[in-house]
Amino acid sequence: MDCPSNIYKYNLEILKSIEDNQTIYYDDNKIFIDDRVFGIYRNGNNIVKITEIIKASFLHYFNLLQMDVKIDSENRNQILELLKNTINGIKILIITFKDMENESIQLEKLKLDLLSLLTEFNDNKDKFIDEYRDSDSDSDSENCLRSMLNSTKEHLQMEDHNIIVNTIYIIKNKIVNTIIGVVCIIFDMASF
């Protein structure tokens, strides 16, 4: 695929053209279909960086839609199709990475984030969501992922509160140990 002058469009076109069991890698903020020998062991496979590149490319075009900068209806529809095809490409990547837990979770989170952006943008949200929901099993997995993400978020929020509780607990233990130590010293001196 020729590299268009716009890196964002290039990245989204790669996702649009990805096929089953193909993976991607990055180099200089561009993503490529991974056709390298032992590609999984080579440089450019950091899933966090890949998702950041995809999200930045997606947001570039999404922001153009939101700003409505001299975009006629034909270009608007082309951009929407490109963004929809990007989400379909991410779904293919999720299937490819289904055995790799971290990668699939990162990609699933990215898909949900991008879908939520598009659904907020789209006037007819229910139709749009139904069009891009997979089968019942996939929506179950999406619900499971949402549940996991929410529980992780709650757990992280609880850890902030736990820091205060743990600090109080440690200070209480230090004070109790100090008092017991002083009492033992006094007892030892009294029994001497």
N, C-alpha and C positions, 0 to 999 in steps of 0.2 A: 504494500500500500504506500503510495506516495505521501510524503509528509506535507500537509497543507501549511501555509504560513502561520496559521493560528494554532498554537499548541493545544489549546483547550478543545478545539474542534477535532484535532487529530486524536487526542486521548479518548474522546467520546465516540469517534468513528471506530477506534480499535474495539471498544466494548460492544459497539453495535454489530461488528462483524465476527465476534468471537463465537466459536462453535463448541459443541460438547467435548469435554475432556481436554480442552486447551487451557493453559495457564498464561499468566502475564508476568512481566517483570518491568522494572523501571530503569531508566538511565537518563540523567539530567532532566528530571521532571517530565519525561515522556514515558508512556507505557507502551510496551511492545508485546506481541504474542510470542510466548516462549517456545522457540523452536531450537533452542540450544541443546547440545549434548550435555547430559547431567545438569540441566538447568536448575534443578532444585538445590544443587550444592554450590551454585555460583552466586555471584554478587547480584543484588537488585531484587531480592525476594522478600524484603521486610514488608509484611502485610500492613503495618500501620502507615508506612510511607506510601504504599500503593493506594490505600483508602484515602489518604490526604490528597494525593494527586487527583484521584477520581472526583473527590468532593469539590476541590478547587475548580476543576474543569466544569463540573455540573453547575456550581454556583455562579460561574461566569455567565453562562447562558441563562440561568434562572434569573439573575439580576437584570439582564437585558430585557427579559420578559416583564419583570416587575416595574422597571423604570419606563418601559414603553417608549424607548428612544427610537423614534422614526422607523418603527417596524410595521410594515403593512401586514395584512391578514395572511398572505401566503407565506411570508417569512416567519410569522408567528406560529403558523401551523407546522412549518418545517422544524423550527426550534423545539416545539412541543413533541413532535415525533422523535427527534434526536434524543430528547431527555427520556421519553418513554422507552426507546430502544436501549438506552444506557441502563435503565433499571432491569430490562430483560437480560442484558449482558451480565449484570451483577448476579441475577438469578442463576444463570448458567455457571458462573464462577462458584457460587455457593454449592451447587450440585457437584462440581469438580472437587471442591475442597471439603466435602462432607466428612471425610475420615480425619481431617485435621481440625481439631476442636477450636483452637485459637483463631485460625484463619476464617473458619465458617462463622464464628460468632462475630468477628470484626466485620465481615462482609454483610451478615444479616443485619447488624446494627446500622451499617451504612445504608443498606436498602431501605430500612424502616425510616431513617432520617430523611432520605431523599423523597421517599413516597409521601411522608408527612408534609414536606415542603410543597410538593406538587398538589396534594389534596387541599392544602390551605389556599393555594393559588387558584385552583379550578373552582368555578362557580357551582358546578354540579358534582359535589363531593361523593355522594353515594354511588353514582354511576361510575365515576373514575375508580373508586376503591374496588367495586365489584369487577371491573374490567381487568384489574391487575392482581387480584387475589388468585392464588393458585387453587388447587383442589382442597378438599376438606382437611387432608392430612397436612398440607402445607400451612393452612391457616391455623391448625392446631400447633404446628411447630412455631409459627409466628407468635401465637398466644403464649406458648411456653417460653419463648425467648423474651417477650415483653415482661412476663412474670419474673424471669431470672434477672433481667436488667433492673426491674423495679426493686426486687429484694436486695440486689447488690447495692443499689443506690441507697436504700434504707439502711443497709448494714454499714455503709461508709458514713452516713449521717450519724448513726449510733456510735461509731468509733470516735467521732468528734466529742460526743458527750461522755464516752467511756474514758477519754483522756483526763477529763476533770475528775471523774469518779476514781479512776486508778491513781491519780495524784493524791487525792484525799486519803485513799486506802493506804498508800505507801507512807504518807506522813503519819497517819494514825499508827501504823505498825512500827515506825521508827520511834515515835513517842512512847508507845507501850514497851518496846524493847529497852529504851533508855530508862524508863521508870523501873522495870524489872531488874535491870542491871544495877541501878542505884540501891534498890531494896536488897538485892543479894549482897552488895558490898556492905551495906549497913548491918545486915544479918551476920555476915562473916565477922565484922568488927565487934559486934555485940557478943558473939559466941566465942571469940578469942579470949 
